[in-house]
Amino acid sequence: MTSLRSLSLSSSLDFPNNSAIFGSTLKLGENELTILRLSTNSSKINPVLRLKASRISLELTKEAGNIKENMSEDTLNGRDPFCTMKQRFLTFKKEKYLGNIEHYQNLAETQSPKFTVIACADSRVCPSNILGFQPGEAFTVRNVANLVPPFETGPSETKAALEFSVNALEVENILVVGHSRCGGIRALMSMEDVEEEDSRSFIKSWVIFGKNARVSTKSVASNLHLDQQCRHCEKESINHSLMNLLTYPWIKERVAKGTLSLHGGYYNFVDGTFEKWTLDYNHNVEDGHTCSVKSREFWS
Ligand SMILES: [Zn+2]
């Protein structure tokens, strides 16, 4: 096994006043890793920090070389996924973290993302990867089938993420991202009867939150093959999730005031396209509100 040499930042860097680095060492099996935390009360980055950061960058390059030398047979044969992960992290630290140290130090103090993103847990649809969100840009929650439950139902991690990002972070946009060949939507469309479904399945009891999308899909596409019904429901469920967002009083209030916008997105990984649209909310004193779609774009 590889022993990763600890990087002793505190002994080699000059930091601004009122700043300190704290390190703690964790031992995981035979691997040793030093966890570093930089605490600073100053938003100004000492120029010395930049210089020393570049030195650390060189150290990391040497580190990557040492890792390769110490690779086990399994690692060299590509059977150790954590070796790849480790190298990716060190590359990220060298090229992005240390290359933008001031930005990352500011992010360590606070975050002010413009977006809340709700995407599917599917491994193929990582929003940071396909839409290029960088650290600090999108407060993200991922669940099976990218569903937003109505406000009235019980607590969920999606609701907690919405409450925090909307009320505390005051994001300006919520983007619900659906995708092609969604297993969660297929589970929803494959149910015999959503009203009498066995609730012992966590998947089924979760995707039932999309039952209105299933009903509207069945009403217009029941004669089509299940695959085509699923394609239709994948987009339909996004719109139902957008409407469900409006059942949260603090979301509806912000949308009505124009400080929060709701968007849908559909990533088709079969043909590599992305469709984006925005909910057009029209408040009407007599009739409540109406919604339509605006700013629809197709990226290909
Ligand atoms: Zn999915």
Residues whose N, C-alpha, C, O or C-beta is under 5 A from the ligand:
A	BS01	ZN	C120 D122 A145 C182 G183 G184
